[in-house]
Amino acid sequence: MKRWMAMGMALCLTAASLAGCSGTKDAAESTQAEAETSAEEETAKESDLDKLTFTYVTSPLNVPTIIEKNQGIFEKTFGDMGIEVDYAELTSGADQTQALASGDVQVLYAVGGTSVILSAANGADIKVLNMYSRSPKAFCMYSKDESLTTPESLRGKTIAGPTGTNLHELLVSYLATAGMTIDDVNYVNMSIPDAKAGLDGGSVDVALVAGATAYNAGQQGYHLVADGEGLIKAIIAVAVTQKFYDEHPEIIEKLEEAQTEIADFMEEKSDETMQIVADELDLDTDAVRSMYDLYDFSTEITDDDKEGFQKTADFMYESGMIDEAFDVKQLFIEK
């Protein structure tokens, strides 16, 4: 009997011990979970910003921009940090860089290389965070006149397109292959839609167009004088100020994570991506897919990209857009 009583007491003690261990383990796990939650909440509150404004430009074919807003990726990413996301629909490079300089916009999400260089050359704090796209073949010169097949054939012709852009650089580079300059043609500064309208109406001999407008010109049977292949890099970047980069590393980290999410969506859901972009730009999906193949949307800054920036800076200096030769090394973030 004593033996059975002793065994019973031992079992009770063992059970109590196990229960105590389990309780201790549960408590430890609970404490750890609370600590992790607290850490996440603390991370979410790291930023002192309450609002973050991005530029929103869909033309010529800014697929990452369209997908981001459609899927609410920035809104979710920064909303988790308690930051409101807003968009500024600024299509002019000058307006974009001015908004960055004034602080009205914190991130230029798709800005042309020429705009970045011009702003920096004028002393503004502007830095390339990473790349947005490259698409030389998407930038074109179209005409109704099929005899315009060489730079020499453009002499004296009226050519319209936006100044200080990849298209402007395309024209200058194309003329330079024959030792000509922009003074050898009648160049008129016009937006892409206005240049195309001028070509349609006959007041313009050659229109400098890109993206959906260029695609439509080709579909109309217009003559392709030249595209940017071998002439320009057609660089578009994501830009911030060095000051913003230094003061808000938590935003930069989350932005780069969001960009990865956008790229993953575009790769993994190709058909859905094409449909979203087609709906946004009022095109059919075949047209979007055809144009999409002309673009490289990788965000990594390569040596080739840096060479492209320098080529653009040299073009801007030689054409009088900036007063002094510009070394593009200063464009990139000091990390």
Buried (B, 14 or more C-beta within 10 A) or exposed (E): EEEEEEEEEEEEEEEEEEEEEEEEEEEEEEEEEEEEEEEEEEEBEBBEBEEBBBBBBBBBBBBBBBBBBBBEBBBEBBEEBEBEBBBBEBBBBEBBBBBBBEEEBBBBBBBBBBBBBBBBBEEBBBBBBBBBBBBBBBBBBBBBBEEBBEBEBBEEBBBBBBBBBBBBBBBBBBBBEEEBEBEBBBBBEBBBEBBBBBBBEEEBBBBBBBBBBBBBBBEEEBBBBBBBBEBBBBBBBBBBBBEBBEBBEBBBEBBBEBBEBBBEBBEEBEEBBBBBBBEBBEBEBEBBBBBBEBBEBBBEBEEEBBEBBBBBBBBBBEBEBBEEEBEBEEBBBEE
